[in-house]
């Protein structure tokens, strides 16, 4: 019987914590904008230029390393 009292007390404590967190989120404005999130899916995300530069550099580095490996393989085959 004492286990039930402990479990009910614990569940009420957790429920109160979630209620306080929810009220804090509502009060701080987490749920104010209801219109913009529904439109967000309609527009393409444009990635920042720095990510494009990094990915282009990585692709260029990958291509140059593949070319050097290919050239080494050709030299080994010719010998």
N, C-alpha and C positions, 0 to 999 in steps of 0.2 A: 504494500500500500504506500509506503514511503517513496518507493521508486516512481510511482505515478505522480506524486506531489512534486518531486524534483523535476520530472519531465515536463509537467504542465508549467511550472515556474520558468524552466529554461525556454520553452516554446513561446511563452508570453514575453520574455526578455528579447528573444530574437525578433518576434513580430513587432515589438515596440521600436527596436532598432531600425527595422526596415521602414516603418511608418515615419520615423524621424528623418531618415535619409530621403524618403520620397518628398516629405514636406520641405526639406531644405532644397531639393532640386527644383521644386515648383517655385519656391520663394526666390531662388537665385536666377530664375529665368530660363531654365533648361528647356521648357516646353512652350516658349513664347512664339517662335516662328513655326507656323503650321503650313505655310504656303511654299516656301523655298525648297524644302526637301523633296516635295513631290515633283518639282520641275528639274531638279538636279540630274535626274536620269536622262532627260531629253537632250542635254548638251554634252559635247565631247570635252573631256579634260585636256587642256593643253599643258604638256609637261614643261617645266622650267627649262630655260636654255642650258643651264649648267648640267642637267642630267643628260641632255642630248649630246653635249660636248664630250662628256665622260663616256657615254656608250659608243659614240663614233670613234673616240680614241681607242677604246677597248677593241672594237672591231678591227681597226687599222693595226693594232698591235697583234691581234690574233692572226690576221692575214699575213703579216710579215713573219711571224714565227712559223706559220705553216709553210711559207715559201722557203724559209731557211732549212726547215726539216726536209722538204721535198728536194732541195738542191743537194743536201747532204746524202740523201738516199740515192740520187742520180749519180753522185760521185762514187759512192760505194758500189753501185751496180756496174759502172763503167770500169772500175779497177778490177 
